[in-house]
Amino acid sequence: MTLSPGVKDLKNYLEQAKTAMLTAEKIQVVMGNEAADLDSMGSAVIYAYYKAMSAPADDTRVYIPMINIPRDDFKLRTEAAFLFSHAGIETDWLLFAEDIDLGVLNQAGKLELVLVDHNKLASNQGHLEQTVVEILDHHKDEQLYAGASKTITPVGSAATLVAEALLQRPEVLEEGSAVLLLGTILLDTVNLDPEAQRATDQDRNVVDALLNLTGANRKQLFDKLQEEKFNVSSLDSADLLRKDYKEWKLGDQNVGFASVLLSVKDWLQKDAQLSSSLATYASACNLDVLIAMNAYTQPQFTRELVVYCADEALRKKLLAFLEGSDLGLSKIDGSVEANTALYAQANLGYSRKKLQPVMSDFFDSL
């Protein structure tokens, strides 16, 4: 079997669905989880397409995939932005969180939800639980939504389950869609690496089938996705900070933690006004302290720390605490203002997950 090149049929479907939803009496929205990783986004788009292509002739529903984040956040998922483009799928064809008002559709009695890559709605979408009609997922079953049709299988990627469905309908599978599914599964399973303990026989069988259909080079595709995952060259400082960002109320302080996949040296070359950018971001988020935990792998795995705090008295206490901790900090030279401190971090075991409770204890003690 030879797949048709490109994503012509997928594009036509997405364009027609956008138009049809304006007057549809029932809209079935297929969406991934709120983290919106590549698996969630790719699976939502292709599964909605599959459902539309497989629907009975008398089915009046419109099947729409929704990317469960704002459109502006899509570029932060650099590996996803690459793979969608590589597959021939343009961002303009897609619908994002601000494009579909789920609450309005629900109130109008038009909404049905299909959850892919998760089986529990996010807290801000929990009020839509009565609209969940189907679940396609690979995570632990939360035993919710009893009336929904469920396919919950512990495979390495939700895209594996989507691909299995598409492989039963090869006449609607195009080269671009197959490449999107293939790349997603490879990234989720670390290229089927047994040591990662993520891949199952189902994943391996689907990857073999997609490789045969697309003629793709498995290693080259995976390596490129890995490269793009850490490629932040197109992101400015605000994007770098919000790409992987969490914040907590620690003691009386609002503290933001950003994981930044870039060296301090390269960041300063990219943004000569780094202190100003940190101040702007901290102000927008109403933060007392902003900490960027920089991590990169070339030439070897390295961690660095950037600390921003506008309050001089608090900053002095915080920096004294950090410098006296077991993070193994040493100062990095750089042209920054007094409100910003730059450090190399010798103790590579300190990720954000480990640093946050330590910082919590510090702020509680103030």
N, C-alpha and C positions, 0 to 999 in steps of 0.2 A: 504494500500500500504506500502511496505517495501522498503526503499532505499538501494541500494548496498553500502556496506561499503567502506570507504576510498575515494580516488580520482583517481582511476586507469584510468578511461576514460579521465579525465581532464589532467592527466600527459601525456597520449598517444597523446592527441590533441596538447598540448604545444610542445612536442618533434617533432611531425610531421610538425607543423606549422613553427617551426624554420628552419627546413630543406627545406620545400617547398618555403619559402620566398626568398631563394637564387636564384631561377630561375623563380619566379612568374612574370607574366606580370602586375598584379594589386594586390596591397596590401592594405587591409583596416585595418588601425591601430586604435584600440579602446583605448582611453587614458582619464584619469582623469585630474583634474586641477593641477597647478604647486605647490600647497601647499601639495599635495599628502598625505592627511589624509587617515585613514582607509577606509572611504566610497569611495573615489576616486580610491584607489588601488584595493579593493575587487570588486567593481562594474565593473571596467575595465576588470579584469581577467575573471570574470564569464560571463559578457555580451558578450565578444569576443567568449568565448566558446559556449554560447547559439547561437550566430549568425552562427558560423561555423557548429554546429550540425543541425541548421535549414535551412541551405542554400540548394537551389535546386541542383540536381545532376549535372546539366550542368554549375553551377557557378564555374568559374575558379579562383575566388579571393582567396587569403589567408588572413584569419582573425587573427590578432595578437594583443594581449594586450600589451600596453607599460606603465610601471610605470614611471611617468613623473618627476623623480628625478634621480640623480646619484645613482648607486648601493650602494656606501659607505654610503649614507644617510638613507638607509632603516632601519638600526639598531637603528637610532635615534627615529623612530616611534615605541616605545617599545610595545605599545598595538597591533600594526599591526604585528610586528614580532612575538609576542606571538600567536595571533589568526591564522595567516597563518600556523604556526607550529602546533598548536592545531588541525587545520583542515587537517593536513597531507600534506600541500603544501610547498615544499622546495624552498628556495630562488633561487637556481641554475636553477630552471625551468623557471624563469621569465626573461623578457627583460626590461631593464632600459633605461634611456635617452641616455646613451652613446652607447647602443647596436644597435640603429636604427637611421640612419641619415635621418631625415625627409626631409631635404633640397635636398639631393641627389635623394631620391625617387620622390620628387616633380618635380625636373628638368627632370627626366627620364619619367615623365608622368605616374608613377606607383601608386601614393599615393591617397588614400581616407582616410579622417579622420572621426571618430565617437567620439564625445565629450560626456563623462559621468560626472556627478556631476559638470558641468559648461556649460555655453552656450556662453562664450566669450573667445577667445584664449588669452593667456598671450601675453604681448607686444612683447616678443622675438620670438613668434610664429605667430604673426599677419600676416606675409607675406604668410601664408599657408591658408588664409581664403577661397580661391577658391576651396580648396580640401575638405571642410567640407560637408559631405553628410548626416549626421544624428546627432541628439542631444537627449540625454536622461538625464533629469536633474530635480532638485526640487527647484532651485533658481528662482528669478525674471527673467523673459524673457527680455533679452537685445535687442530683435527684430533685430537680425543680421542673416546673411547667409540665405537669402530668399529662396534659392533653396534647402535647407536641409530639410529632414524629421525630424519633431520635436515631442517629447513627453516631455513636460515640465509641471510638476504637483507639486503643493506645498505640498508634503508629508514630513515626517521627515527625510527621508534618500533616496538617490538615489538607494541604495540597495533594497529598497522596490519595486521600479519599475522593477529592474532586477529580483527580486524574483517572481514578478507577471508573468513575461514572462516565467521563468523557470517552474513555477507551471502549466503552460499550456502545458508543455512538460515534464511531470514527468519521462518519460523513460530515459531522459538524466541527471536527477538530482541525484547526489550522496550524500552520507551522509556528506562528507567533504565540498562540495560546499554549502550545506544547512546550515551547522554550520557556515561557513564563512559569509554567508549572514545574518543569524540570529544574530550573535554577533555584526556585523556592525550596524544593525538596532537598537539593544538594546543600544549600546553605543551612537549612534546619537540621540536617543529619551530619553536618561536618563532612560532606562528601562521602557519606556512608561509612565513615571511619568506625571500625569495631570498638576502638578504645573509647570513643565518645559515648558509646552505649545508648545511642538514640535511634539508630536504624533498625527496622524490623524486616522480615522477609517481604512483607507487603511493599515497603518503601523500595527495597532492592528490585523487586519485580517490576514495579511501575517505572523506576529509573531506567531499567533495561529496555522496556517497551518504548519509552520516550526517546531514549538515545537512538534506538533503531529507526524510529520515525523521523527524527530531526537530523540525524547525522552529526549532532553536536559533539564537541570534544569535552568530555566530562571534567577533566582536570583543568583545562583552560577556562571553562565557564566558572567553575568553583573558585579558582584562583582570582579571576577578575572580580567576582562578587566580593570576596574577602578584601581585595584591594580597595574596591569602591566603598565598602563599609567604613573604612578608616580614611577615606578621601574627603577632607573637609576644606579643600582649597577654594571652593565656591562660597563658603559661609563666612559672614562677617562676625564680629565679636558677639553681638546679640544672639545670632543663630547658634554659634558655638556654645554659648552658655545655656540656651534653652533646648538644645538637641537632646540632652540627657540630664534633666534638672529635677531636683526635689527640694522641698523646704519644710522646715519644722519650726514650731514655737519651742525654743529651748530656754527654760527659765522664763525671764521676761523679754527675751530677745527673739526677733524673727531672723532665722538663719537659713540662707540658701546654699545648697551644695550642687555644683555643676561638675559633671565628668566631661573633660575636654580632651579630645584625641589629637593633641598637638603639643609640641614642646613649647616651653616658655619663650625660648629664643625665636622660634618661628612665629609665634603669636605676636611678639613685639615687632617683628619685621612686617607682619601683615597689618598690624594696628599700632602705629607709633603713639597714639593717644589712648593706650590701654586703660590707664587709670580713669580717664574721663568716661570711657565706654563702660567700665565696671560701675562707676558712680551712677550713670544713667540707668543701667539695668537694675541696680540695687534700689534706686529711687522708685522706678516703675513697679517693682515688686514689694515695695515698703519694707525693705530689709535693713536690719541693723548690721548684719555681717553677711558677706558673700565670699564663699570659699570655692575656688576652682581646683579640682583634683585632676591634674594633667597626667595622662598616661599615653605612651607610645612605644612602638616595638622596634624601631630602627635607630641605631644598629642592633640594639638589644632592648629588652623590656625595661622601661624607665618610668618612675613616678616623680612628679613635681607638684608643688603646692603654691597657689596664688591666694593671698588673703587680702580682702578689701574691708575696711571698717572706717567710717568717717569720724566716729567719736574717738578722740585721741586717748582719753583715759581708758576706755574699754579696749581699744586696740593694743595699748601697752600691756595690759593684763593678759589679753588673749595671746599675743605673740610670745610673751614670757612663758606662758603655759605650754604652748606648742613647742617652743625651742627646748624646753626642759623635759618634754615627753620622750617616749621611745620611738617616735617617728624617724628619728635620725636626720633632723633638718640641718641644712647648711645653706647660707644665703647665696642667691644668684644675683650677679650684677645685671642691672637693667635700668633703663631710663623711665622710672615711674615716680609718681608723687608720694608724699609721706604717708598717705592713706592706704598705700598698697605695699605688700611685702611679697617677695619672690623667694622660693626655696626649692632646693633639690631634696628629695626624700629617699633616704637610704633604706628604710624599712619598707620593702615592697609588699609586705603583708597587709598594709593598711589601705584597704579599699574604702569607699564611702560607707559601705555597710558596717565596717568595723569602726570607722572614725566617728560616725554619728552618735553612738551611745557614749563614747568618751567625751565628746563635746557637750553632750547633754549633762553629764555629771559636772563638767566645768561650769556651765552657765547656771546650773542649779545651786552651785556653791557661792555665787556672787552675792 
